[in-house]
Each structure stands twice: as C-alpha cells, then as structure tokens.
C-alpha cells in the first residue's frame, strides 16, 4: 500500500475498529500523523522561544493559537489512530483488547510495538 492509499484508507475507516490493517498501511498512517502533528508542534515551540523574554501575558497570547491547533489536531487524529492500531493487531491475529497493554508502564509499550512490527497472519486469522 502506498502512502496516499494508506491515508485514504485511514480516513475512509475513520471509526472502524473491525477488519485488518497491513504493516505498510499502519506505518504510513503513523508517518502522516507525525508529519501533521509536527507542524503545530514546531509552531508552538517557535512561539515559546520567541516570547521567552516577554511578559507572561504576551507569551500566553502568542502561544495560545498554535497550542490550541496542536490539541485539536491530536484530538482529531486520536480516534482513527486507535482504530488503526486495533486493526493492525487484528492483522497479526491478536484481539483488539491487547491495545490496553500499553497502559502497563515500560513493558506494555514495548510489547505493543513488537505486535505492530510482527508480520501479517494470512492463514488461520480469525479477523477478516
């Protein structure tokens, strides 16, 4: 799957947590997520650095819009990202409930990363 197809599929399946997502679809979606979130994030950092010597009121007003944009972008992409993660778990023949392992400090995130990196299971996969 190409980058454009993965993004199109991610938005087409915005709220779908059933089915499967291939590794390429999953990682292209993450690349898209990082690139989209990086723009308001860098803008916020630049605003913070440029207003470091000013008064707190000026600094707050200068960083309000880029920070709000960053929060909105992350919130808008959070749910489709979670759905994509669940579909990726399905593709490796794991239940979507494995997503909750990420809440276990240190080990959970590493386990989830290993699951995301694992190859697709085509035969005998219970998630279609």
C-alpha positions in Angstrom: 0.0 0.0 0.0 1.3 3.4 -0.9 1.4 6.5 1.3 -1.6 8.1 -0.3 -3.6 4.9 -0.2 -2.9 4.4 3.4 -4.0 7.9 4.3 -7.1 7.5 2.2 -7.9 4.2 3.9 -7.2 5.7 7.3 -9.8 8.4 6.8 -12.2 6.1 5.0 -12.1 3.8 8.0 -12.1 6.7 10.5 -14.2 4.9 13.1 -13.9 1.3 12.0 -12.1 -0.9 14.5 -13.0 -4.2 12.8 -11.1 -5.7 9.9 -7.4 -5.6 9.3 -4.6 -3.1 8.5 -1.4 -4.2 6.9 2.0 -3.1 8.2 2.5 -0.6 5.3 -0.9 0.9 5.9 -0.2 1.2 9.6 3.2 2.7 9.4 2.3 5.1 6.6 -0.6 6.3 8.8 1.9 6.9 11.6 4.2 8.8 9.3 1.2 11.0 8.3 0.3 11.5 12.0 3.8 12.6 12.9 4.1 15.0 9.9 0.7 16.6 10.6 1.3 17.0 14.3 4.8 18.3 13.8 3.6 21.5 12.1 1.6 23.0 15.0 4.2 21.5 17.5 7.1 23.3 15.9 5.0 26.4 15.6 4.2 26.2 19.3 7.9 25.8 20.2 8.9 28.7 18.0 6.3 30.9 19.7 7.5 29.9 23.1 11.1 30.6 22.3 10.4 33.9 20.6 8.4 35.1 23.6 10.8 33.9 26.3 11.9 37.4 27.2 8.5 39.0 27.1 5.8 39.3 29.8 3.8 36.2 30.7 0.6 37.8 29.2 2.3 38.4 25.9 3.8 34.9 25.9 0.4 33.3 26.6 -1.3 35.2 23.9 1.4 34.4 21.4 1.3 30.7 22.1 -2.5 30.3 22.5 -3.4 29.7 18.9 -0.6 27.2 17.9 -1.2 25.3 21.2 -4.9 25.1 20.6 -4.3 24.0 17.0 -1.9 21.3 18.3 -4.5 20.0 20.7 -7.2 20.0 18.0 -5.0 18.1 15.5 -4.1 15.5 18.1 -7.7 15.1 19.2 -8.9 14.8 15.6 -6.4 12.1 14.8 -6.5 10.2 18.1 -9.6 8.1 17.4 -8.6 7.0 13.8 -5.1 6.2 15.1 -6.5 3.9 17.9 -8.8 2.2 15.3 -5.8 1.7 13.0 -3.9 0.2 15.9 -6.7 -2.2 16.7 -6.9 -3.2 13.0 -3.2 -3.8 13.0 -3.5 -6.1 16.0 -6.2 -8.0 14.1 -3.9 -8.3 11.2 -1.3 -10.1 13.4 -4.1 -12.4 14.7 -4.5 -10.6 18.1 -7.5 -9.3 19.8 -8.0 -5.5 19.9 -8.1 -5.8 23.7 -4.3 -6.1 23.5 -4.3 -2.4 22.9 -4.8 -1.9 26.6 -1.4 -3.4 27.3 0.1 0.0 26.5 -1.1 1.2 29.9 1.4 -1.1 31.7 4.5 1.1 32.3 7.6 0.4 30.2 6.8 -3.2 29.2 3.3 -2.5 27.7 4.5 -0.1 25.1 7.4 -2.3 24.1 5.0 -5.3 23.7 2.6 -3.3 21.6 5.5 -2.1 19.4 6.5 -5.7 18.9 2.9 -6.6 18.0 2.8 -3.7 15.5 6.1 -4.9 13.9 5.0 -8.5 13.6 4.1 -9.9 10.2 0.6 -10.4 9.0 -1.1 -13.7 9.6 -2.9 -14.7 6.5 -3.9 -18.3 7.2 -6.0 -19.1 10.2 -6.6 -15.5 11.0 -9.8 -15.1 12.9 -10.2 -11.4 12.0 -11.3 -10.8 8.4 
